[in-house]
């Protein structure tokens, strides 16, 4: 790969600035570096990609300023750094047996709807660790067996489920369940959620992280149960959509429940955990402090591989759309790509080069468009 670095505008009376460039691949430490003098404000250099995936180029200017660019190259070849555990499917059979032994006993309380054509309920149901807490919404005049189903799972911020977004999907003729990530009460004042976030939910997954995350996935499966039990569901279409940590839950639900017909995940977390643990700052949920100290990253990863979405990915045998943030400082783009490359049915992948950590509006629109196409019975992407 060849790069040109330009400094604009460049005053002609200034001496050529000396810069340093560094190259790294897939979040690893820099694999190559060099000096660069910007004669007349520009210069070129070339390098090779150390491995398939995502090449990040950083140029440091005088005075500590720096710019970075991430370029995809051969990312379709990248694979997880760790091998799948041999007992993966047996572990999840046992987990689903455990879930079946927990009574659901759903409680639905009708809540005020912002739209008279939509009926809304606050739903609470039994599940591991915490209840399924969600808003359920449907068109008021929905007939039996008439609606596609949709489970929406947000990221890990401590908050109420989003009633307005649930109503928005229901208005389009969808039976929707908008999940509350932490299983806490919906519709409370901001101070209620702030106190939980600063207290008991500050580090919710650091004690026995594998089982805690497995329980989180099981709550997504229980949410699918609840949707499938509704008489309005059409028994054909059931999509799961998630953002970041909710994206991991969406992938897990698609892998673990054959009733899921489509999966959408924006910058999903927990993909290729072994790779994340090799980085200086492992992304959410910051597992390193919870894992056995003094072990290599490989051995640390081995203790949570059964909740790694890259290893659950071969069980996903339905279409989907997944986004990868090239400049995502809170995720591991190579890990998401590794998971996508192992899906049982190859998903549509959206590469997002926006800066700032959040999926861009264009990326979210692309995922939403493909999701709505599936819910409408059309081929995703058409």
C-alpha positions as CSV (number, residue, x, y, z in Angstrom):
1,X,0.0,0.0,0.0
2,X,1.2,3.5,-0.8
3,X,0.2,6.6,1.1
4,X,0.5,10.3,0.4
5,X,0.5,12.7,3.3
6,X,-0.4,16.3,2.6
7,X,-0.4,19.3,5.0
8,X,-2.7,22.0,3.7
9,X,-2.6,24.9,3.6
10,X,1.2,24.9,3.6
11,X,3.1,28.2,3.9
12,X,5.9,28.2,1.3
13,X,8.3,30.0,3.7
14,X,8.2,27.3,6.3
15,X,10.9,24.6,6.4
16,X,9.7,21.1,5.5
17,X,8.2,19.5,8.7
18,X,9.5,16.1,9.8
19,X,6.9,13.5,10.6
20,X,6.8,10.0,12.0
21,X,4.5,7.4,10.5
22,X,3.4,4.1,12.1
23,X,1.6,1.1,10.8
24,X,-0.4,-1.4,12.8
25,X,-2.8,-4.2,11.8
26,X,-6.0,-5.2,13.5
27,X,-5.4,-3.2,16.7
28,X,-2.0,-4.8,17.4
29,X,1.1,-2.7,18.3
30,X,2.8,-0.9,15.4
31,X,4.5,-3.4,13.0
32,X,6.4,-0.7,11.1
33,X,7.4,2.9,11.3
34,X,9.5,5.5,9.6
35,X,10.4,9.2,9.3
36,X,8.9,11.4,6.7
37,X,9.7,14.9,5.5
38,X,6.9,16.9,3.9
39,X,8.7,18.7,1.1
40,X,6.4,21.4,-0.2
41,X,3.9,20.1,2.3
42,X,3.5,16.5,1.0
43,X,5.4,13.2,0.8
44,X,4.7,9.6,0.0
45,X,5.6,6.3,1.6
46,X,4.6,2.6,1.1
47,X,4.3,-0.4,3.3
48,X,2.9,-3.9,3.4
49,X,0.0,-5.2,5.4
50,X,1.4,-7.5,8.1
51,X,-1.8,-9.7,7.9
52,X,-5.3,-9.6,6.4
53,X,-7.7,-7.2,8.0
54,X,-7.6,-3.5,8.8
55,X,-4.4,-1.4,8.4
56,X,-4.2,1.7,10.6
57,X,-1.8,4.4,9.5
58,X,-0.9,7.1,12.1
59,X,1.2,10.2,11.2
60,X,2.6,12.3,14.0
61,X,3.2,15.9,13.1
62,X,5.6,18.3,15.0
63,X,4.0,19.6,18.2
64,X,2.3,16.3,19.1
65,X,-0.6,16.5,16.6
66,X,-1.4,13.3,14.8
67,X,-3.9,12.0,12.2
68,X,-4.9,8.3,11.6
69,X,-6.6,6.4,8.8
70,X,-7.8,2.8,8.8
71,X,-8.0,0.9,5.5
72,X,-9.6,-2.4,4.9
73,X,-7.6,-5.0,3.0
74,X,-8.4,-8.6,2.7
75,X,-10.6,-8.5,5.8
76,X,-12.7,-11.4,4.3
77,X,-9.8,-13.7,5.1
78,X,-9.4,-12.9,8.8
79,X,-10.2,-15.6,11.3
80,X,-10.6,-15.6,15.1
81,X,-7.3,-15.8,17.0
82,X,-8.6,-18.6,19.2
83,X,-10.2,-22.0,18.3
84,X,-13.7,-22.8,19.4
85,X,-14.0,-24.9,22.5
86,X,-14.9,-28.5,21.9
87,X,-17.8,-28.4,24.4
88,X,-19.4,-25.3,22.8
89,X,-22.6,-27.0,21.7
90,X,-22.9,-29.1,24.8
91,X,-22.5,-26.1,27.0
92,X,-25.3,-24.3,25.2
93,X,-27.6,-27.3,25.3
94,X,-27.2,-27.3,29.1
95,X,-27.8,-23.6,29.2
96,X,-31.0,-23.8,27.3
97,X,-32.1,-26.7,29.6
98,X,-31.4,-24.3,32.5
99,X,-33.5,-21.6,30.9
100,X,-36.4,-24.1,30.3
101,X,-36.4,-24.7,34.0
102,X,-37.0,-21.1,34.9
103,X,-40.7,-20.1,34.8
104,X,-41.5,-17.2,32.5
105,X,-44.8,-16.1,34.1
106,X,-45.0,-13.0,31.9
107,X,-46.7,-9.9,33.4
108,X,-48.1,-7.3,30.9
109,X,-49.3,-4.0,32.0
110,X,-50.8,-1.7,29.4
111,X,-49.1,1.7,29.3
112,X,-50.1,4.9,27.6
113,X,-49.2,4.9,23.9
114,X,-48.0,8.0,22.1
115,X,-50.0,6.8,19.1
116,X,-53.7,5.8,19.3
117,X,-53.2,3.1,16.6
118,X,-50.7,1.2,18.7
119,X,-51.2,-0.8,21.9
120,X,-48.2,-0.8,24.3
121,X,-47.4,-2.9,27.3
122,X,-44.7,-3.0,29.9
123,X,-43.6,-6.6,30.0
124,X,-41.7,-8.4,32.8
125,X,-40.9,-12.1,32.7
126,X,-38.7,-14.6,34.5
127,X,-35.1,-15.2,33.2
128,X,-31.6,-15.9,34.6
129,X,-30.0,-13.3,36.7
130,X,-32.5,-10.6,35.9
131,X,-36.0,-10.5,34.4
132,X,-36.8,-9.8,30.8
133,X,-37.9,-6.2,31.0
134,X,-39.3,-4.6,27.9
135,X,-41.9,-2.7,26.1
136,X,-44.2,-4.7,23.8
137,X,-46.0,-2.9,21.0
138,X,-48.4,-3.9,18.3
139,X,-50.9,-2.3,15.9
140,X,-54.2,-2.0,17.7
141,X,-56.2,-3.9,15.1
142,X,-53.7,-6.7,14.5
143,X,-55.3,-10.0,13.5
144,X,-54.2,-13.4,14.7
145,X,-51.1,-14.6,12.9
146,X,-50.7,-11.4,10.9
147,X,-47.5,-9.7,12.1
148,X,-43.7,-10.3,11.7
149,X,-41.8,-10.2,15.0
150,X,-38.9,-8.0,16.0
151,X,-36.7,-8.0,19.1
152,X,-34.7,-4.8,19.5
153,X,-31.8,-4.8,22.0
154,X,-30.0,-1.6,22.8
155,X,-26.4,-1.1,24.1
156,X,-25.4,-1.6,27.7
157,X,-26.2,1.9,29.0
158,X,-28.5,1.7,32.1
159,X,-31.8,3.1,30.9
160,X,-35.5,2.4,30.2
161,X,-36.6,0.5,27.1
162,X,-37.5,2.9,24.4
163,X,-41.2,3.2,24.1
164,X,-41.2,5.7,21.2
165,X,-39.0,3.5,19.0
166,X,-41.1,0.4,19.8
167,X,-44.2,2.4,18.7
168,X,-42.4,3.4,15.5
169,X,-41.9,-0.2,14.4
170,X,-45.4,-1.2,15.5
171,X,-46.9,1.6,13.2
172,X,-45.2,-0.2,10.3
173,X,-47.1,-3.4,11.0
174,X,-44.6,-5.2,13.3
175,X,-45.0,-7.0,16.6
176,X,-42.0,-5.5,18.5
177,X,-40.4,-6.1,21.8
178,X,-37.9,-3.4,22.8
179,X,-35.5,-5.0,25.3
180,X,-34.2,-3.4,28.5
181,X,-30.5,-4.4,28.5
182,X,-30.1,-4.8,32.3
183,X,-33.6,-6.0,33.1
184,X,-34.5,-3.1,35.3
185,X,-37.8,-1.2,35.6
186,X,-38.9,0.9,32.6
187,X,-40.2,4.4,32.5
188,X,-38.4,5.7,35.6
189,X,-36.8,9.1,36.3
190,X,-33.2,9.6,35.1
191,X,-31.9,9.6,38.7
192,X,-33.2,6.1,39.1
193,X,-30.9,4.8,36.3
194,X,-28.0,7.0,37.3
195,X,-28.0,5.5,40.8
196,X,-28.0,1.9,39.3
197,X,-25.2,2.8,36.9
198,X,-23.0,4.2,39.6
199,X,-23.9,1.4,42.1
200,X,-24.9,-2.3,41.5
201,X,-24.6,-2.1,37.7
202,X,-21.3,-0.4,37.5
203,X,-19.5,-3.6,36.7
204,X,-22.2,-6.2,36.2
205,X,-20.2,-8.9,34.4
206,X,-16.9,-9.1,36.3
207,X,-17.9,-11.9,38.7
208,X,-18.0,-15.2,36.9
209,X,-18.1,-13.4,33.5
210,X,-18.7,-16.4,31.3
211,X,-21.9,-17.4,33.2
212,X,-23.0,-13.8,33.6
213,X,-22.7,-13.2,29.8
214,X,-24.3,-16.6,29.1
215,X,-27.3,-15.5,31.2
216,X,-27.5,-12.3,29.2
217,X,-27.7,-14.3,26.0
218,X,-30.4,-16.6,27.6
219,X,-32.5,-13.5,28.4
220,X,-32.5,-12.7,24.7
221,X,-33.7,-16.3,23.9
222,X,-36.4,-15.9,26.5
223,X,-37.4,-12.6,24.8
224,X,-37.7,-14.6,21.6
225,X,-39.9,-17.1,23.5
226,X,-42.2,-14.2,24.5
227,X,-42.6,-12.9,21.0
228,X,-43.3,-16.3,19.6
229,X,-46.0,-16.9,22.2
230,X,-48.0,-13.9,21.0
231,X,-51.0,-14.8,18.9
232,X,-50.3,-11.9,16.5
233,X,-47.0,-13.4,15.4
234,X,-47.1,-14.9,11.8
235,X,-44.9,-17.9,12.7
236,X,-42.5,-17.0,9.8
237,X,-40.6,-13.8,10.3
238,X,-38.7,-13.0,13.5
239,X,-35.8,-10.6,13.3
240,X,-33.4,-9.6,16.1
241,X,-31.6,-6.3,16.0
242,X,-29.0,-4.9,18.4
243,X,-26.4,-2.2,18.9
244,X,-22.9,-2.9,20.3
245,X,-23.5,-5.1,23.4
246,X,-27.1,-5.6,22.2
247,X,-25.5,-6.6,18.9
248,X,-23.7,-9.4,20.7
249,X,-27.0,-10.5,22.2
250,X,-28.6,-10.4,18.7
251,X,-25.9,-12.6,17.3
252,X,-26.3,-15.0,20.2
253,X,-30.1,-15.2,19.8
254,X,-29.7,-16.0,16.1
255,X,-27.2,-18.7,16.9
256,X,-29.1,-20.3,19.7
257,X,-32.7,-20.1,18.5
258,X,-33.8,-21.5,15.1
259,X,-37.0,-19.4,15.2
260,X,-34.9,-16.3,14.4
261,X,-35.1,-15.6,10.7
262,X,-32.8,-12.5,10.4
263,X,-30.1,-10.8,12.4
264,X,-29.0,-7.1,12.4
265,X,-26.0,-6.0,14.5
266,X,-24.4,-2.5,14.6
267,X,-20.8,-2.8,15.8
268,X,-21.4,-5.9,17.9
269,X,-19.4,-6.5,21.0
270,X,-17.9,-9.8,22.2
271,X,-16.6,-10.9,18.8
272,X,-13.2,-12.6,18.9
273,X,-12.6,-12.1,22.7
274,X,-9.1,-13.6,22.4
275,X,-8.1,-10.8,20.0
276,X,-9.6,-8.1,22.3
277,X,-7.6,-9.4,25.2
278,X,-4.3,-8.9,23.3
279,X,-5.1,-5.1,23.1
280,X,-3.9,-2.6,25.7
281,X,-7.4,-1.8,26.6
282,X,-9.9,-4.6,26.1
283,X,-13.3,-3.4,25.1
284,X,-16.6,-3.8,26.9
285,X,-17.2,-5.4,29.4
286,X,-13.5,-5.0,30.3
287,X,-13.0,-8.7,31.1
288,X,-9.4,-8.7,32.0
289,X,-9.8,-7.8,35.7
290,X,-12.2,-10.6,36.1
291,X,-10.1,-13.3,34.5
292,X,-7.4,-15.4,36.2
293,X,-4.3,-13.1,36.8
294,X,-0.9,-14.0,35.5
295,X,-2.2,-16.0,32.5
296,X,-1.5,-15.3,28.9
297,X,-4.2,-13.7,26.8
298,X,-4.8,-17.1,25.2
299,X,-5.5,-18.8,28.5
300,X,-7.5,-15.8,29.7
301,X,-9.6,-16.0,26.6
302,X,-10.2,-19.7,27.1
303,X,-12.2,-19.0,30.2
304,X,-14.8,-17.1,28.2
305,X,-14.7,-18.6,24.7
306,X,-18.2,-20.2,25.0
307,X,-19.7,-16.7,25.0
308,X,-17.6,-15.5,22.1
309,X,-19.8,-14.5,19.2
310,X,-17.0,-15.5,16.8
311,X,-17.4,-19.1,17.9
312,X,-21.2,-18.9,18.0
313,X,-21.2,-17.5,14.4
314,X,-21.2,-20.8,12.5
315,X,-24.5,-21.6,14.2
316,X,-26.1,-18.5,12.5
317,X,-27.8,-20.0,9.5
318,X,-30.0,-17.0,8.5
319,X,-29.4,-13.8,6.5
320,X,-28.3,-10.7,8.2
321,X,-26.6,-7.3,8.0
322,X,-23.6,-6.4,10.3
323,X,-21.6,-3.1,10.5
324,X,-17.9,-2.8,11.2
325,X,-16.6,0.5,12.4
326,X,-13.1,1.1,10.9
327,X,-12.3,3.9,13.3
328,X,-14.2,2.4,16.2
329,X,-12.1,3.1,19.3
330,X,-14.5,1.1,21.6
331,X,-14.7,-2.1,19.5
332,X,-12.4,-4.5,17.6
333,X,-13.2,-4.3,13.8
334,X,-11.0,-7.3,13.1
335,X,-13.0,-9.3,15.7
336,X,-16.3,-8.4,14.1
337,X,-14.9,-9.3,10.7
338,X,-13.7,-12.6,12.0
339,X,-17.2,-13.4,13.3
340,X,-18.8,-12.4,10.0
341,X,-16.4,-14.7,8.1
342,X,-17.7,-17.7,10.1
343,X,-21.4,-17.2,9.7
344,X,-23.3,-20.2,8.5
345,X,-25.0,-17.8,5.9
346,X,-22.7,-15.0,4.8
347,X,-24.1,-11.7,6.0
348,X,-24.1,-8.3,4.3
349,X,-21.3,-6.3,5.9
350,X,-21.3,-2.5,6.1
351,X,-17.9,-0.9,6.6
352,X,-18.3,2.4,8.5
353,X,-15.4,4.8,8.3
354,X,-17.0,7.5,10.5
355,X,-14.9,8.9,13.4
356,X,-16.2,9.3,16.9
357,X,-17.1,5.8,18.1
358,X,-20.8,5.6,17.2
359,X,-22.1,4.0,14.0
360,X,-22.8,6.8,11.4
361,X,-26.3,7.8,10.5
362,X,-25.7,6.3,7.0
363,X,-24.7,3.0,8.5
364,X,-27.7,2.8,10.8
365,X,-29.9,3.7,7.9
366,X,-28.4,0.9,5.8
367,X,-29.0,-1.6,8.6
368,X,-32.5,-0.3,9.2
369,X,-33.4,-0.5,5.5
370,X,-32.2,-4.1,5.2
371,X,-34.1,-5.0,8.4
372,X,-37.3,-3.4,7.3
373,X,-37.0,-5.2,3.9
374,X,-36.8,-8.6,5.7
375,X,-39.8,-7.7,8.0
376,X,-41.8,-6.8,4.9
377,X,-41.0,-10.2,3.3
378,X,-38.5,-8.9,0.8
379,X,-35.0,-10.0,0.2
380,X,-32.7,-8.0,2.4
381,X,-30.7,-5.4,0.4
382,X,-33.1,-5.3,-2.6
